[in-house]
Amino acid sequence: MTRADLPTSTVPFAFLTAATARRIAVGLQCAATLAVGWAAHRWGGWSWPAAGVLAGVALVLGYLVSIGWAFLVSLKSLGTAVPDDPMWDRMPVPREQRIGIASFIACWLRECVSVAWMFNVLQPFQAHAAFDAPADDGKRVPVLMIHGYGCNRAVWLPMQRHVAAAGHPTDAIDLMPLLGDIDEYARDIAAAVARLTRTHGRAPVLLCHSMGGLAARALLRQVQPCPVAHVITLGTPHRGTAMARTGRGRNVRQMAWASPWLRQLAASETPAVRSRITSIFSWHDSIVGPPGASWLEGARHVPFAGVGHVSLLCDARVRDAVLAELARIDGISATASA
């Protein structure tokens, strides 16, 4: 067999891991920052310390502008065509969940910090970091953590230690390829679910961020009877997202607002399936919008205000909601098995 005989993937950059992509992005950011400082010193006559400060300011401004633009696209639904179907109508933010300008600025700044930490530190350099062992001999329901688009398991590091401290055995999966089909991801998740079930003797809860929640729903469509105890989603675009117009990959097209794939997925689900899903989301998500894009009819909902998309992974209030939901599910599972 020659190299030409080997199967090749039709997915662009199928070989590229999220950690490698993030390291490349960090390298480019460093190069751009150094270039700004060098140009200020070389052509602007700035001293090296002043040029360094300018370069740092430029980097911070880059984050502020790019994430501010993401909020604008998400919250104002720029470029989103809404089908003539009440099921896919945009939802107004409830009056009690609306926030003022000061709260929005705080949300924006927290999201900038969260993005920098997740994408420039954890994902590129902690992709294989060990998870904490569960407390209390891991007698609680096991949890399989599933990341979102273009990410890896490291996004769960801030939350995982709290989940493990509550006594839950945890594991995570890296979805590959980065730009692949969400239905294909579901097959990999099914294998991970089977391993966890064999190891711990009970079906796990799927804890999913963003696109990971759609992959979990795809799993529920593909595998019967239901192989999991419950699905908890954080900021999942259950109805699609306006930001899909700026991304790349088959998975992005599947996440477009009211896409054919999302419509088929919704049509395949029964009330019993929806009852196994809890959607934790923010009315002020910086990626998944328009507001209410994470609403899934028939599911359980835990809404928040003033939390960005990436911030959902490290916000203390969201973390406490996840732990409370796991405790609720664990109680239901214990009652059912008694």
Buried (B, 14 or more C-beta within 10 A) or exposed (E): EEEEEEEEEEBEBEEBBBBBBBBEBBEEBEEBBEEBBEBBBEEEEBEEEBBBBBBEEBBEEBBBEEBBEBBEBBBEBBEBEEEEEEEBBBEEBEEEBBBEEEEBEEBBBBBBBBBBBBBBBBBBBBBEEEBBEBEEEBEBBBBBBBBBBBBBBBBBBBBBEBBBBBBBBBBBBBBBBBBBBBBBBBBBBBEBBBBBBEEBEBBBBBBBBBBBBBBBBBBBBBBEEBBBBBBBBBBBBBBBBBBBBBBBBBBBBBBBBBBEBBBEBBEEBEEEBBEBBBBBBBBBBBBBBBBBBBBBEBBBBBBBBBBBBBBBBBBEBBBEBBBEBBBEBBEEBEEEEE
